[in-house]
Amino acid sequence: MLVQGRHFETGEPVQVHIDGELIAAVEPLSGDDKELPWLAPGLFDIQVNGYGGIWFSRKDLTVEHVIQVCESLATRGISLFLPTLITASEQTLITAFQTLEQARRSSDLVNNCVVGYHLEGPWISKEDGPRGAHPREHVRPASVDEFLRLQHAAGGRIRLLTLAADCPGALDMIRHCHSTGVRTSIGHTAGTSSQIQAAASAGATLSTHLGNGAHGRLPRHPNYLWDQLADDRLWASVIADGHHLPDAVLKCVLKCKGPGKTILTCDVSGFAGCPPGTYREENVKAEVLTDGRLVVAGQRQFLAGSGATTGDCLIHMMRTCGITLPEAIQMTSSNPARFLDMSPNELKTGKPATLCAFQIAASDGGEPVAFQPVATYTNGRVFTG
């Protein structure tokens, strides 16, 4: 298979030879065809809740549901991701993890796309605001014993855990995960400065969708947003969909963490891709609004995940923060891999044929306005948008 496009780092035309699941060669092309799509490593998102009416956290999740979400994401440039399970009963989480594992074992596509799982909750703050759209009735103290049961159901593939620094039992949980190689992230927290610092000292290394899953009003200082921004031990993930964070906040996070420790995530909702209306999935009730936002039903302040996908966030971050395409790809591809101690995908001989071809629509003034996927390759298998 031959794939032609402009290299995302240089802008020069190249031809990628794919042999099976690997890149056999990357060769220059003569000419300077500006109509060629961009070529870059496939996008990698660490927080994907589902898509098209399918939530990974649902108790009736099926293998076919998982395959459908993988196919939908692949047509949008996403080659790798962490299915994210949010706060639910222990039995629902166990059943969902077992189904994900069954899907991974039975489908090469799922096995190639799904590089692990992200457990977001149930060990978070019960307070309105920090809890976000997570159902209050299933929020509970952190339990290492429960985590071990969930990890067993997940085949040992939970790679990222988001929990609140102020949740009872949080430090023991963070220490356990740190000792076993599971990354822990602070999120959906109402923690004090000392609790944030203690979580980082115990081994937490990320802030999940920093600036969201938070109170509508906070003290000027101190507060848990400043504390996480200032702590150099913490990476930050941000939802750059144009709705979750004001542009000024995105700029501040980037200035504090730098391109090397910022991860873009879409936090895409299971209701993404659905027409405007009110939807319910077990204990989560949300509205899809006509402007693209997804909110907790009955109000307009607290969001319930995103309707965007990773490429949309890449474009918004480029436009808002003035970053280059290589920097945007770093935050949507290589940074997630490095954070999880994986080898980032690269457009190099011998690397997995996991890449995406896309166009970037621009305004009359030359600003990027839309991510337009052309084709996505996951270990050599191609999906077109």
HELIX and SHEET records of a PDB file:
HELIX    1   1 VAL A   63  ALA A   74  1                                  12    
HELIX    2   2 GLU A   90  SER A  106  1                                  17    
HELIX    3   3 ASP A  108  CYS A  113  1                                   6    
HELIX    4   4 ARG A  136  HIS A  138  5                                   3    
HELIX    5   5 VAL A  144  ALA A  153  1                                  10    
HELIX    6   6 ALA A  170  THR A  180  1                                  11    
HELIX    7   7 SER A  193  ALA A  202  1                                  10    
HELIX    8   8 TYR A  224  ALA A  230  1                                   7    
HELIX    9   9 ASP A  247  LYS A  257  1                                  11    
HELIX   10  10 PRO A  259  LYS A  261  5                                   3    
HELIX   11  11 THR A  310  CYS A  321  1                                  12    
HELIX   12  12 LEU A  325  ILE A  329  1                                   5    
HELIX   13  13 GLN A  330  SER A  334  3                                   5    
HELIX   14  14 ASN A  335  PHE A  339  1                                   5    
SHEET    1   A 7 LEU A  22  PRO A  28  0                                        
SHEET    2   A 7 PRO A  13  ASP A  19 -1                                        
SHEET    3   A 7 LEU A   2  HIS A   7 -1                                        
SHEET    4   A 7 TRP A  38  PRO A  41  1                                        
SHEET    5   A 7 LEU A 355  ALA A 362 -1                                        
SHEET    6   A 7 PRO A 368  THR A 378 -1                                        
SHEET    7   A 7 ARG A 381  THR A 384 -1                                        
SHEET    1   B 8 LEU A  43  VAL A  48  0                                        
SHEET    2   B 8 ILE A  78  ILE A  86  1                                        
SHEET    3   B 8 TYR A 117  GLU A 120  1                                        
SHEET    4   B 8 ILE A 158  LEU A 163  1                                        
SHEET    5   B 8 ARG A 183  ILE A 186  1                                        
SHEET    6   B 8 LEU A 206  SER A 207  1                                        
SHEET    7   B 8 TRP A 235  ILE A 239  1                                        
SHEET    8   B 8 THR A 262  THR A 265  1                                        
SHEET    1   C 2 GLY A  50  TYR A  51  0                                        
SHEET    2   C 2 ILE A  54  TRP A  55 -1                                        
SHEET    1   D 3 GLY A 277  GLU A 281  0                                        
SHEET    2   D 3 VAL A 284  VAL A 288 -1                                        
SHEET    3   D 3 LEU A 294  VAL A 296 -1                                        
END                                                                             
